[in-house]
Structures are given as C-alpha cells and as structure tokens.
Amino acid sequence: MQNTQDLLRLCEQLSAKGLAPSVAMLRAKASDTLTLPQAIKVIQRYKSGERAQAVETKKDNTEPKPDTRNNLTPEERIEQLEEQNKQLNDRLLAIEHCLAGISRQQDPK
C-alpha cells in the first residue's frame, strides 16, 4: 500500500497533466491496490489541503509555457492545430466529392 504522501503527489501529477484527480483515477494510477475508503480519504485531503492554494497561484501565472512536445507556445500550437484541421477538412471534402461521383455513376436513373 502506498503512503498518503505518495498518493497526494500522484494527485498533483494528475492535476499537472490537466486531469481532475478522482477516486477512480487515483485507484487506476496507484502502483499498489488502493481501497475505496483510502482513495476517498486521499482525494478529500487533496481537495481541502494546500493544493488548492497552489492551483490559485498557478492561475495567476499568465506567462505562456512552451509545448514540451514541440517547444511551441500555446499560440503557436493553436496555429499548428488550426492548419492541421484545415488540411483534414480539405481532405474530407475531397473524399466526399469522390464518393458523390461514385454514387452518381452507380445510380441507374
């Protein structure tokens, strides 16, 4: 069984990844078997403890952080994703156009 500090650190790691720590998530990610009452107790301690203050100070930090996968700022990553979205939409329209042509050729009217 993991100690409470390890489980609280796991909650912090989940939160840092943008995931809301929950009983189910904690039980799934814990390295050892964690009972339901233990998980509930840790989540309650996490939500009522110092972590809530750390989240508030993190929200105050408005400096954009680079995307560690591509070393991009959030704005650059958004631009990249919007371009990928446009390319995928263009491909989808081309496929739909081809399918419409095939459909018309098979239509016996």
C-alpha positions in Angstrom: 0.0 0.0 0.0 1.3 3.5 -0.9 1.6 6.1 1.8 -0.6 9.1 1.8 2.2 11.5 0.7 2.8 9.3 -2.4 -0.9 9.4 -3.2 -1.1 13.1 -2.7 1.9 13.5 -5.1 0.0 11.3 -7.6 -3.0 13.7 -7.3 -0.7 16.6 -8.0 0.8 14.9 -11.0 -2.7 14.2 -12.4 -3.6 17.8 -11.9 -0.4 19.0 -13.6 -1.4 17.0 -16.6 -4.8 18.7 -16.7 -6.7 15.8 -15.2 -9.0 16.3 -12.3 -7.9 13.8 -9.6 -10.8 11.5 -8.8 -11.2 8.3 -6.7 -11.4 6.2 -9.8 -8.4 7.9 -11.4 -6.4 7.6 -8.2 -7.2 3.9 -7.9 -6.3 3.2 -11.5 -3.0 5.0 -11.4 -1.8 3.9 -7.9 1.0 1.4 -8.1 -0.5 -0.7 -5.3 -4.0 -1.8 -4.6 -6.0 1.1 -3.1 -9.3 0.5 -1.3 -12.2 2.8 -2.0 -12.2 4.3 1.6 -8.4 5.0 1.2 -8.9 6.7 -2.1 -11.8 8.8 -0.9 -9.7 10.0 2.1 -6.8 11.0 -0.1 -9.0 12.9 -2.5 -10.7 14.7 0.4 -7.3 15.6 1.8 -6.1 16.8 -1.6 -9.1 18.9 -2.2 -9.1 20.5 1.2 -5.3 20.8 1.5 -2.5 23.1 0.3 -3.0 22.0 -3.3 -6.0 24.4 -3.7 -3.6 27.3 -2.9 -1.1 26.0 -5.4 -3.7 25.9 -8.2 -4.7 29.5 -7.5 -1.1 30.7 -7.7 -0.6 28.8 -10.9 -3.6 30.5 -12.4 -2.0 33.9 -11.7 1.0 33.0 -13.8 -0.1 34.2 -17.3 3.3 33.5 -19.0 2.6 31.1 -21.8 4.5 27.9 -21.4 6.1 26.2 -24.4 4.6 22.9 -25.6 7.2 20.4 -24.4 6.5 18.1 -27.3 7.3 20.7 -30.0 8.8 23.6 -28.0 5.8 25.7 -29.1 4.0 28.4 -27.2 0.3 27.8 -26.8 -0.5 30.3 -29.5 1.9 28.6 -32.0 0.4 25.2 -31.1 -3.1 26.5 -31.8 -2.0 27.8 -35.2 -0.4 24.5 -35.9 -3.6 22.6 -34.9 -5.8 25.0 -36.9 -3.7 24.4 -40.0 -3.9 20.6 -39.5 -7.7 21.0 -39.0 -8.0 22.9 -42.3 -5.9 20.2 -44.1 -8.1 17.4 -42.7 -11.3 19.3 -43.7 -9.9 19.8 -47.2 -9.2 16.0 -47.5 -12.6 15.2 -46.1 -14.3 17.4 -48.7 -12.3 15.7 -51.5 -13.3 12.3 -50.3 -17.0 13.3 -50.1 -16.7 14.7 -53.6 -15.2 11.5 -54.9 -17.9 9.4 -53.1 -20.6 11.7 -54.6 -19.2 11.0 -58.1 -19.1 7.2 -57.5 -22.7 7.4 -56.2 -23.8 9.2 -59.3 -22.1 6.7 -61.6 -23.9 3.8 -59.8 -27.3 5.4 -59.8 -29.3 3.7 -62.6 -31.5 6.8 -63.3 
